[in-house]
Amino acid sequence: MVGDKVEEAEWKGLDVNEHWQQMKCIMMETAQDIHGMSKGPRRHKETWWWNEEVAEAVRERSTESGREKKEVRKEYKKSRQKCKEGYFFSKGKETEGMCKRLK
């Protein structure tokens, strides 16, 4: 695949930098064609503080976030607050435990 694209490319009249840039583009396009493209690195590499309580709060929030009725808005705000509280409580609890283990 790379060989075919290299043969098709116009190389005459290019300086070294242009030659290199064109070769780089050919290799990158070929690699993307063969392997595809990833979404990038994960945002959170480690979620040591995540537990079932936080997961349940997030699930509850996401099911209620799709509704757009005014009377549901208060429920959504309550579930969002509960999610935040669960997140900070769980993360704080795990951090304290980790600090105690380090001492």
N, CA and C atoms as an extended XYZ file, in Angstrom:
309
Properties=species:S:1:pos:R:3:atomname:S:1:resname:S:1:resid:I:1 pbc="F F F"
N         0.815       -1.192        0.000 N   MET     1
C         0.000        0.000        0.000 CA  MET     1
C         0.863        1.262        0.000 C   MET     1
N         1.873        1.283        0.858 N   VAL     2
C         2.741        2.458        0.910 CA  VAL     2
C         3.480        2.597       -0.416 C   VAL     2
N         3.953        1.464       -0.930 N   GLY     3
C         4.693        1.491       -2.186 CA  GLY     3
C         3.881        2.067       -3.323 C   GLY     3
N         2.597        1.702       -3.400 N   ASP     4
C         1.729        2.225       -4.455 CA  ASP     4
C         1.566        3.737       -4.344 C   ASP     4
N         1.359        4.206       -3.114 N   LYS     5
C         1.180        5.649       -2.918 CA  LYS     5
C         2.467        6.414       -3.184 C   LYS     5
N         3.604        5.819       -2.840 N   VAL     6
C         4.897        6.470       -3.096 CA  VAL     6
C         5.125        6.601       -4.595 C   VAL     6
N         4.776        5.561       -5.346 N   GLU     7
C         4.953        5.601       -6.797 CA  GLU     7
C         4.027        6.632       -7.446 C   GLU     7
N         2.834        6.810       -6.899 N   GLU     8
C         1.878        7.762       -7.466 CA  GLU     8
C         2.232        9.219       -7.159 C   GLU     8
N         2.984        9.439       -6.095 N   ALA     9
C         3.283       10.808       -5.651 CA  ALA     9
C         4.240       11.505       -6.606 C   ALA     9
N         4.134       12.827       -6.649 N   GLU    10
C         5.025       13.662       -7.453 CA  GLU    10
C         6.196       14.071       -6.574 C   GLU    10
N         7.415       13.706       -6.978 N   TRP    11
C         8.584       13.962       -6.135 CA  TRP    11
C         9.519       15.009       -6.724 C   TRP    11
N         9.375       15.323       -7.991 N   LYS    12
C        10.313       16.239       -8.627 CA  LYS    12
C        10.065       17.672       -8.200 C   LYS    12
N        11.140       18.392       -7.991 N   GLY    13
C        11.049       19.798       -7.652 CA  GLY    13
C        10.770       20.062       -6.181 C   GLY    13
N        10.868       19.039       -5.339 N   LEU    14
C        10.619       19.228       -3.906 CA  LEU    14
C        11.942       19.340       -3.161 C   LEU    14
N        11.972       20.221       -2.179 N   ASP    15
C        13.156       20.257       -1.335 CA  ASP    15
C        13.034       19.157       -0.269 C   ASP    15
N        14.024       19.041        0.580 N   VAL    16
C        14.078       17.957        1.551 CA  VAL    16
C        12.886       17.995        2.512 C   VAL    16
N        12.545       19.178        3.007 N   ASN    17
C        11.433       19.289        3.947 CA  ASN    17
C        10.100       18.921        3.303 C   ASN    17
N         9.867       19.373        2.083 N   GLU    18
C         8.632       19.021        1.376 CA  GLU    18
C         8.587       17.528        1.076 C   GLU    18
N         9.731       16.977        0.710 N   HIS    19
C         9.835       15.540        0.447 CA  HIS    19
C         9.480       14.750        1.710 C   HIS    19
N        10.059       15.157        2.819 N   TRP    20
C         9.786       14.488        4.090 CA  TRP    20
C         8.310       14.619        4.482 C   TRP    20
N         7.733       15.791        4.325 N   GLN    21
C         6.337       16.013        4.678 CA  GLN    21
C         5.413       15.141        3.839 C   GLN    21
N         5.701       15.037        2.558 N   GLN    22
C         4.869       14.217        1.682 CA  GLN    22
C         4.991       12.738        2.069 C   GLN    22
N         6.201       12.287        2.375 N   MET    23
C         6.409       10.898        2.783 CA  MET    23
C         5.689       10.621        4.108 C   MET    23
N         5.756       11.555        5.032 N   LYS    24
C         5.071       11.417        6.324 CA  LYS    24
C         3.561       11.283        6.115 C   LYS    24
N         3.001       12.127        5.250 N   CYS    25
C         1.560       12.075        4.983 CA  CYS    25
C         1.156       10.738        4.378 C   CYS    25
N         1.963       10.229        3.477 N   ILE    26
C         1.676        8.931        2.865 CA  ILE    26
C         1.681        7.823        3.913 C   ILE    26
N         2.667        7.828        4.789 N   MET    27
C         2.757        6.781        5.819 CA  MET    27
C         1.613        6.895        6.822 C   MET    27
N         1.255        8.119        7.208 N   MET    28
C         0.167        8.310        8.166 CA  MET    28
C        -1.187        7.886        7.568 C   MET    28
N        -1.424        8.242        6.327 N   GLU    29
C        -2.671        7.849        5.671 CA  GLU    29
C        -2.773        6.335        5.549 C   GLU    29
N        -1.667        5.696        5.194 N   THR    30
C        -1.665        4.238        5.061 CA  THR    30
C        -1.908        3.570        6.408 C   THR    30
N        -1.253        4.059        7.452 N   ALA    31
C        -1.462        3.491        8.789 CA  ALA    31
C        -2.908        3.678        9.229 C   ALA    31
N        -3.490        4.828        8.937 N   GLN    32
C        -4.883        5.075        9.306 CA  GLN    32
C        -5.815        4.167        8.511 C   GLN    32
N        -5.528        3.952        7.236 N   ASP    33
C        -6.351        3.057        6.423 CA  ASP    33
C        -6.316        1.629        6.963 C   ASP    33
N        -5.154        1.187        7.391 N   ILE    34
C        -4.992       -0.189        7.856 CA  ILE    34
C        -5.532       -0.370        9.269 C   ILE    34
N        -5.160        0.515       10.172 N   HIS    35
C        -5.462        0.322       11.596 CA  HIS    35
C        -6.627        1.149       12.109 C   HIS    35
N        -7.032        2.159       11.395 N   GLY    36
C        -8.097        3.018       11.879 CA  GLY    36
C        -7.546        4.070       12.818 C   GLY    36
N        -8.469        4.738       13.522 N   MET    37
C        -8.066        5.826       14.394 CA  MET    37
C        -8.663        5.596       15.773 C   MET    37
N        -7.902        5.864       16.797 N   SER    38
C        -8.422        5.716       18.157 CA  SER    38
C        -9.049        7.024       18.613 C   SER    38
N        -9.752        6.961       19.730 N   LYS    39
C       -10.392        8.155       20.270 CA  LYS    39
C        -9.430        8.965       21.121 C   LYS    39
N        -8.255        8.472       21.351 N   GLY    40
C        -7.291        9.171       22.190 CA  GLY    40
C        -7.193        8.522       23.554 C   GLY    40
N        -6.359        9.090       24.414 N   PRO    41
C        -6.166        8.472       25.734 CA  PRO    41
C        -7.405        8.646       26.620 C   PRO    41
N        -7.542        7.750       27.575 N   ARG    42
C        -8.647        7.863       28.517 CA  ARG    42
C        -8.451        9.108       29.371 C   ARG    42
N        -9.554        9.710       29.753 N   ARG    43
C        -9.467       10.902       30.599 CA  ARG    43
C        -8.965       10.562       31.991 C   ARG    43
N        -9.483        9.481       32.546 N   HIS    44
C        -9.093        9.075       33.885 CA  HIS    44
C        -8.322        7.767       33.782 C   HIS    44
N        -7.067        7.802       34.113 N   LYS    45
C        -6.260        6.594       34.027 CA  LYS    45
C        -6.541        5.660       35.191 C   LYS    45
N        -6.960        6.214       36.299 N   GLU    46
C        -7.179        5.397       37.476 CA  GLU    46
C        -8.433        5.886       38.188 C   GLU    46
N        -9.325        4.970       38.500 N   THR    47
C       -10.547        5.334       39.211 CA  THR    47
C       -10.637        4.512       40.488 C   THR    47
N        -9.688        4.677       41.367 N   TRP    48
C        -9.639        3.911       42.603 CA  TRP    48
C       -10.743        4.302       43.558 C   TRP    48
N       -11.351        5.467       43.386 N   TRP    49
C       -12.389        5.945       44.283 CA  TRP    49
C       -13.780        5.556       43.817 C   TRP    49
N       -13.906        4.999       42.598 N   TRP    50
C       -15.208        4.669       42.035 CA  TRP    50
C       -15.750        3.415       42.718 C   TRP    50
N       -17.009        3.474       43.174 N   ASN    51
C       -17.631        2.294       43.758 CA  ASN    51
C       -19.074        2.195       43.276 C   ASN    51
N       -19.800        1.207       43.773 N   GLU    52
C       -21.159        0.962       43.307 CA  GLU    52
C       -22.112        2.110       43.654 C   GLU    52
N       -21.889        2.766       44.782 N   GLU    53
C       -22.740        3.891       45.187 CA  GLU    53
C       -22.644        5.036       44.176 C   GLU    53
N       -21.444        5.350       43.758 N   VAL    54
C       -21.232        6.416       42.769 CA  VAL    54
C       -21.811        5.996       41.423 C   VAL    54
N       -21.592        4.749       41.047 N   ALA    55
C       -22.108        4.263       39.770 CA  ALA    55
C       -23.626        4.340       39.725 C   ALA    55
N       -24.289        3.966       40.830 N   GLU    56
C       -25.752        4.035       40.893 CA  GLU    56
C       -26.238        5.480       40.775 C   GLU    56
N       -25.565        6.402       41.456 N   ALA    57
C       -25.950        7.809       41.377 CA  ALA    57
C       -25.788        8.348       39.961 C   ALA    57
N       -24.722        7.967       39.290 N   VAL    58
C       -24.487        8.419       37.914 CA  VAL    58
C       -25.545        7.831       36.986 C   VAL    58
N       -25.870        6.538       37.167 N   ARG    59
C       -26.918        5.906       36.353 CA  ARG    59
C       -28.259        6.610       36.545 C   ARG    59
N       -28.590        6.903       37.786 N   GLU    60
C       -29.856        7.571       38.084 CA  GLU    60
C       -29.890        8.958       37.448 C   GLU    60
N       -28.792        9.675       37.542 N   ARG    61
C       -28.734       11.017       36.955 CA  ARG    61
C       -28.895       10.957       35.441 C   ARG    61
N       -28.234        9.996       34.796 N   SER    62
C       -28.282        9.943       33.336 CA  SER    62
C       -29.669        9.546       32.829 C   SER    62
N       -30.405        8.726       33.575 N   THR    63
C       -31.754        8.377       33.123 CA  THR    63
C       -32.709        9.558       33.265 C   THR    63
N       -32.482       10.383       34.270 N   GLU    64
C       -33.366       11.524       34.480 CA  GLU    64
C       -32.952       12.738       33.660 C   GLU    64
N       -31.738       12.758       33.151 N   SER    65
C       -31.288       13.948       32.419 CA  SER    65
C       -31.943       14.083       31.060 C   SER    65
N       -32.463       12.992       30.516 N   GLY    66
C       -33.095       13.051       29.208 CA  GLY    66
C       -34.459       13.726       29.221 C   GLY    66
N       -35.113       13.766       30.336 N   ARG    67
C       -36.436       14.380       30.433 CA  ARG    67
C       -36.299       15.908       30.456 C   ARG    67
N       -37.283       16.559       29.883 N   GLU    68
C       -37.202       18.015       29.819 CA  GLU    68
C       -38.394       18.714       30.455 C   GLU    68
N       -39.212       17.995       31.205 N   LYS    69
C       -40.374       18.616       31.832 CA  LYS    69
C       -39.946       19.434       33.038 C   LYS    69
N       -40.688       20.500       33.324 N   LYS    70
C       -40.338       21.385       34.437 CA  LYS    70
C       -40.417       20.686       35.779 C   LYS    70
N       -41.431       19.839       35.979 N   GLU    71
C       -41.569       19.172       37.264 CA  GLU    71
C       -40.468       18.130       37.490 C   GLU    71
N       -39.868       17.659       36.429 N   VAL    72
C       -38.798       16.670       36.552 CA  VAL    72
C       -37.460       17.369       36.824 C   VAL    72
N       -37.398       18.646       36.518 N   ARG    73
C       -36.155       19.402       36.685 CA  ARG    73
C       -35.669       19.371       38.136 C   ARG    73
N       -36.594       19.504       39.086 N   LYS    74
C       -36.212       19.460       40.497 CA  LYS    74
C       -35.645       18.085       40.862 C   LYS    74
N       -36.279       17.030       40.361 N   GLU    75
C       -35.783       15.678       40.621 CA  GLU    75
C       -34.378       15.499       40.036 C   GLU    75
N       -34.207       16.052       38.841 N   TYR    76
C       -32.901       15.953       38.206 CA  TYR    76
C       -31.839       16.679       39.032 C   TYR    76
N       -32.166       17.871       39.528 N   LYS    77
C       -31.210       18.620       40.347 CA  LYS    77
C       -30.873       17.876       41.620 C   LYS    77
N       -31.894       17.242       42.236 N   LYS    78
C       -31.638       16.456       43.438 CA  LYS    78
C       -30.725       15.277       43.136 C   LYS    78
N       -30.988       14.582       42.034 N   SER    79
C       -30.145       13.429       41.695 CA  SER    79
C       -28.728       13.877       41.325 C   SER    79
N       -28.625       15.045       40.694 N   ARG    80
C       -27.301       15.570       40.357 CA  ARG    80
C       -26.532       15.911       41.626 C   ARG    80
N       -27.202       16.509       42.596 N   GLN    81
C       -26.561       16.837       43.871 CA  GLN    81
C       -26.159       15.565       44.609 C   GLN    81
N       -27.045       14.569       44.583 N   LYS    82
C       -26.749       13.287       45.230 CA  LYS    82
C       -25.531       12.632       44.586 C   LYS    82
N       -25.436       12.744       43.281 N   CYS    83
C       -24.298       12.186       42.560 CA  CYS    83
C       -23.008       12.879       42.981 C   CYS    83
N       -23.044       14.204       43.058 N   LYS    84
C       -21.868       14.965       43.474 CA  LYS    84
C       -21.466       14.607       44.893 C   LYS    84
N       -22.462       14.505       45.795 N   GLU    85
C       -22.171       14.159       47.178 CA  GLU    85
C       -21.543       12.774       47.272 C   GLU    85
N       -22.110       11.823       46.539 N   GLY    86
C       -21.569       10.468       46.543 CA  GLY    86
C       -20.149       10.434       46.014 C   GLY    86
N       -19.912       11.189       44.980 N   TYR    87
C       -18.578       11.253       44.365 CA  TYR    87
C       -17.562       11.796       45.360 C   TYR    87
N       -17.871       12.956       45.960 N   PHE    88
C       -16.918       13.571       46.878 CA  PHE    88
C       -16.765       12.768       48.162 C   PHE    88
N       -17.854       12.190       48.663 N   PHE    89
C       -17.782       11.374       49.872 CA  PHE    89
C       -16.910       10.147       49.625 C   PHE    89
N       -17.159        9.470       48.519 N   SER    90
C       -16.406        8.262       48.201 CA  SER    90
C       -14.931        8.572       47.965 C   SER    90
N       -14.657        9.623       47.222 N   LYS    91
C       -13.278        9.983       46.931 CA  LYS    91
C       -12.553       10.405       48.211 C   LYS    91
N       -13.230       11.186       49.072 N   GLY    92
C       -12.635       11.604       50.334 CA  GLY    92
C       -12.364       10.426       51.247 C   GLY    92
N       -13.313        9.499       51.315 N   LYS    93
C       -13.155        8.313       52.150 CA  LYS    93
C       -11.957        7.480       51.695 C   LYS    93
N       -11.842        7.272       50.390 N   GLU    94
C       -10.723        6.490       49.850 CA  GLU    94
C        -9.394        7.214       50.049 C   GLU    94
N        -9.399        8.542       49.922 N   THR    95
C        -8.178        9.320       50.118 CA  THR    95
C        -7.715        9.228       51.568 C   THR    95
N        -8.657        9.334       52.509 N   GLU    96
C        -8.294        9.202       53.931 CA  GLU    96
C        -7.695        7.828       54.209 C   GLU    96
N        -8.330        6.799       53.661 N   GLY    97
C        -7.806        5.442       53.842 CA  GLY    97
C        -6.408        5.286       53.274 C   GLY    97
N        -6.181        5.874       52.128 N   MET    98
C        -4.870        5.797       51.501 CA  MET    98
C        -3.841        6.533       52.340 C   MET    98
N        -4.208        7.706       52.881 N   CYS    99
C        -3.280        8.479       53.724 CA  CYS    99
C        -2.930        7.699       54.998 C   CYS    99
N        -3.928        7.051       55.578 N   LYS   100
C        -3.664        6.244       56.781 CA  LYS   100
C        -2.719        5.092       56.467 C   LYS   100
N        -2.912        4.464       55.303 N   ARG   101
C        -2.040        3.348       54.928 CA  ARG   101
C        -0.606        3.823       54.674 C   ARG   101
N        -0.456        5.039       54.168 N   LEU   102
C         0.872        5.566       53.877 CA  LEU   102
C         1.636        5.945       55.147 C   LEU   102
N         0.915        6.301       56.206 N   LYS   103
C         1.573        6.687       57.461 CA  LYS   103
C         2.094        5.481       58.090 C   LYS   103
